[in-house]
Protein backbone atom coordinates (compact mmCIF):
# COMPACT_ATOMS: atom_id res chain seq x y z
CA UNK A 1 0.00 0.00 0.00
CA UNK A 2 2.79 2.43 0.92
CA UNK A 3 4.57 1.58 -2.33
CA UNK A 4 1.39 2.33 -4.34
CA UNK A 5 0.88 5.68 -2.57
CA UNK A 6 4.55 6.58 -3.07
CA UNK A 7 4.32 5.65 -6.78
CA UNK A 8 1.20 7.79 -7.22
CA UNK A 9 2.84 10.69 -5.41
CA UNK A 10 5.97 10.37 -7.56
CA UNK A 11 3.88 10.24 -10.75
CA UNK A 12 1.91 13.33 -9.67
CA UNK A 13 5.08 15.28 -8.89
CA UNK A 14 6.58 14.29 -12.24
CA UNK A 15 3.44 15.48 -14.06
CA UNK A 16 3.52 18.80 -12.21
CA UNK A 17 7.20 19.20 -13.09
CA UNK A 18 6.54 18.54 -16.78
CA UNK A 19 3.62 20.98 -16.85
CA UNK A 20 5.80 23.66 -15.26
CA UNK A 21 8.44 23.15 -17.94
CA UNK A 22 5.97 23.63 -20.80
CA UNK A 23 5.82 27.19 -22.09
CA UNK A 24 2.67 29.26 -22.04
CA UNK A 25 1.13 28.91 -25.53
CA UNK A 26 0.99 32.72 -25.77
CA UNK A 27 4.77 32.92 -25.55
CA UNK A 28 5.27 32.09 -29.24
CA UNK A 29 3.03 35.00 -30.28
CA UNK A 30 4.94 37.45 -28.07
CA UNK A 31 8.30 36.24 -29.40
CA UNK A 32 7.09 36.68 -32.99
CA UNK A 33 5.94 40.22 -32.16
CA UNK A 34 9.36 41.03 -30.65
CA UNK A 35 11.12 39.87 -33.82
CA UNK A 36 8.66 41.73 -36.06
CA UNK A 37 9.32 44.85 -33.96
CA UNK A 38 13.04 44.67 -34.73
CA UNK A 39 12.41 44.00 -38.41
CA UNK A 40 10.09 47.00 -38.54
CA UNK A 41 12.73 49.21 -36.91
CA UNK A 42 15.43 48.17 -39.39
CA UNK A 43 13.01 48.77 -42.28
CA UNK A 44 11.77 52.02 -40.67
CA UNK A 45 8.24 50.65 -41.01
CA UNK A 46 6.31 53.12 -38.86
CA UNK A 47 2.87 51.71 -39.82
CA UNK A 48 3.88 48.24 -38.60
CA UNK A 49 5.15 49.67 -35.32
CA UNK A 50 2.04 51.84 -35.01
CA UNK A 51 -0.05 48.67 -34.98
CA UNK A 52 2.16 47.08 -32.32
CA UNK A 53 2.26 49.90 -29.77
CA UNK A 54 -0.64 51.08 -27.63
CA UNK A 55 -1.94 54.64 -27.77
CA UNK A 56 -0.48 55.35 -24.31
CA UNK A 57 2.87 53.70 -25.13
CA UNK A 58 5.91 54.93 -23.19
CA UNK A 59 9.45 54.42 -24.47
CA UNK A 60 12.52 54.95 -22.28
CA UNK A 61 15.77 54.98 -24.23
CA UNK A 62 19.24 53.96 -23.06
CA UNK A 63 20.16 57.64 -22.60
CA UNK A 64 17.17 58.34 -20.35
CA UNK A 65 15.02 60.05 -23.00
CA UNK A 66 11.33 59.26 -22.53
CA UNK A 67 8.90 59.47 -25.43
CA UNK A 68 5.29 58.71 -26.19
CA UNK A 69 3.88 56.86 -29.20
CA UNK A 70 3.83 59.95 -31.44
CA UNK A 71 7.48 60.80 -30.74
CA UNK A 72 8.57 57.15 -31.02
CA UNK A 73 7.00 56.82 -34.48
CA UNK A 74 8.39 60.20 -35.53
CA UNK A 75 11.88 59.02 -34.59
CA UNK A 76 11.40 55.88 -36.73
CA UNK A 77 10.39 58.04 -39.70
CA UNK A 78 13.36 60.41 -39.25
CA UNK A 79 15.44 60.18 -42.47
CA UNK A 80 18.60 60.71 -40.37
CA UNK A 81 17.89 57.39 -38.59
CA UNK A 82 19.41 54.60 -40.70
CA UNK A 83 19.49 51.29 -38.83
CA UNK A 84 21.34 48.39 -40.44
CA UNK A 85 20.61 45.62 -37.95
CA UNK A 86 18.67 44.93 -34.78
CA UNK A 87 19.10 41.55 -33.15
CA UNK A 88 17.67 40.22 -29.91
CA UNK A 89 18.56 37.14 -27.87
CA UNK A 90 18.35 35.61 -24.39
CA UNK A 91 14.62 36.31 -24.33
CA UNK A 92 12.49 35.45 -21.33
CA UNK A 93 8.74 35.98 -21.26
CA UNK A 94 6.79 36.13 -17.99
CA UNK A 95 2.99 36.37 -17.90
CA UNK A 96 0.83 38.11 -15.33
CA UNK A 97 -2.75 37.55 -16.45
CA UNK A 98 -3.14 39.38 -19.79
CA UNK A 99 0.24 41.11 -19.41
CA UNK A 100 3.55 39.80 -20.72
CA UNK A 101 6.94 41.10 -19.62
CA UNK A 102 9.79 40.35 -22.02
CA UNK A 103 13.43 40.76 -21.07
CA UNK A 104 16.43 40.10 -23.26
CA UNK A 105 19.55 41.50 -24.83
CA UNK A 106 19.85 43.49 -28.02
CA UNK A 107 22.53 44.55 -30.50
CA UNK A 108 21.77 47.37 -32.94
CA UNK A 109 23.92 49.02 -35.60
CA UNK A 110 23.41 51.88 -38.00
CA UNK A 111 23.89 55.60 -38.33
CA UNK A 112 22.04 58.54 -36.87
CA UNK A 113 22.65 62.08 -38.12
CA UNK A 114 25.59 60.71 -40.11
CA UNK A 115 27.29 59.21 -37.05
CA UNK A 116 27.63 55.44 -36.67
CA UNK A 117 26.22 53.67 -33.63
CA UNK A 118 26.73 50.14 -32.34
CA UNK A 119 24.67 49.50 -29.21
CA UNK A 120 24.61 46.41 -27.04
CA UNK A 121 22.19 46.37 -24.15
CA UNK A 122 19.31 44.89 -22.25
CA UNK A 123 15.65 45.61 -22.79
CA UNK A 124 12.32 45.17 -21.06
CA UNK A 125 9.08 45.30 -23.02
CA UNK A 126 5.62 45.19 -21.48
CA UNK A 127 2.80 43.82 -23.64
CA UNK A 128 -0.91 43.69 -22.80
CA UNK A 129 -3.64 41.71 -24.49
CA UNK A 130 -6.90 43.55 -25.06
CA UNK A 131 -9.75 42.30 -27.22
CA UNK A 132 -7.54 39.45 -28.46
CA UNK A 133 -4.73 41.73 -29.64
CA UNK A 134 -1.28 42.14 -28.08
CA UNK A 135 0.17 45.66 -27.92
CA UNK A 136 3.32 46.99 -26.33
CA UNK A 137 2.59 49.57 -23.64
CA UNK A 138 6.15 50.22 -22.46
CA UNK A 139 9.71 49.63 -23.63
CA UNK A 140 12.97 50.32 -21.81
CA UNK A 141 16.56 49.86 -22.95
CA UNK A 142 19.86 50.08 -21.10
CA UNK A 143 23.33 49.94 -22.61
CA UNK A 144 25.88 47.44 -21.34
CA UNK A 145 29.59 47.39 -21.95
CA UNK A 146 30.71 45.47 -25.03
N, C-alpha and C positions, 0 to 999 in steps of 0.2 A: 504494500500500500504506500509506504513512504517513497519507494522507488518510483511509483506511478505519479505521485504528487510532485516529486522532484523533477521528473521528466516533463510533466505538463508545465511546471514553472519555468524550466529551462527553455522549452519551446516558446512560451509566451514572451520571455525576455528576448529571445532571438528575433521573434517577429517584430517586437517594438524597436529593437535596434535596427533592423532592416528598414522599417518604415521611416525612422528618423534619418536614415542615410539617403532616402529618395528625395530628390529635389521637388519643390513646389512646382506644379505644372505651369504656373504663371512666369516662372523664372526665365524660360526660353523666350517668351515675348519681350520681357524687359531687356534681355541681353541683345536681342535683335534690334530693339529701339536704340540702345546705346551705340551699336555699330552703325546704324543708319544715321544717327546724330553726327558721328565723326565723318562719315562719307559726305553728308550735307555740308558740314563746315569746310571740308577740303574743296568741294565743288561750289561753295558760296551759294548754296541753294536755300535762300531765305524762306521761300514758300514751304519747303519741307520742314524746316525748323519751326516755322510759324505754327504748323499743325501739331508739332510735338510739345510745344511749351504752352503752359496755361496763361490765361490773361494776366494773372497776378504773379507771374514768374519773377524770381529774384536771382540774379547772377552775381556771384562774388568772385572776382578774378584774383590771380596769384599776387597781384600788386596791391590788393585791398580795394580796388575800385568796385563799386556796387552799381548794378544797372537793372532796369526793369526790362520787360519784354520788348518795348519799342526801341530802346537803346541797344539792346542785344542784337536785334535784327538789323538795325541801322549799321552796327559795327560789321556784321557779316556782309552787308551790301557795299561797304566802303571799298572803292577800287584800289586803295592803298594796301588793303589786307590781301595778301597772296599766299595762302597756305599751300604747302606741297604735300604734307603728310600729317596724319593724326592717327596714332595707334594707341589702343588701350589693352591692358592685360591685368592679370591678378584680380579679376573681378569677383566680388562677393555680393550677393543679393540677400537682403533680410526683409521679410514681410512683417508688417504690423497691420492686420486687417486689410484694408484696401490701399495701403501705402507701402511702397517698396523703397528701401534705401540701398543704393548701389555705391560701393567703394571700389577703388582700383587705382592703377597707375596709368599715366599717359606719357606719350612722347610726341611732341608736335614740332614741325619745322616749316619754315617759310620766310617771307619778308613782310615787313610792315613799314610803310613810309620809306621804302627803299633800303631799310636796314634788315639784315638777316636775324632770325631768331631760331633757337633750338632749345625748347623747353622740355624738361623732364619733371614730372610731379605726381602728386596724388590728387584724386578728386572724390567728391561725394555728390551724388545726384539723388534727389528725392522725387519720386513719381507717385501720383495718385491715380486711382481708377474711379472714374465717374461715368455713369451711363454706359458702361462697357468699354470705355476708351481710356487708355493710359496717357497721361500728360506729365511732363516734368514741371514741378512747381519751384524747385530751387536747385542751383548748381554752385559748387564751390571748388576752387582749385588752389593748390599750394605747391610751390616749386620745391624740389629737393636737389641736393647736390648731385652732379653727374659723376 
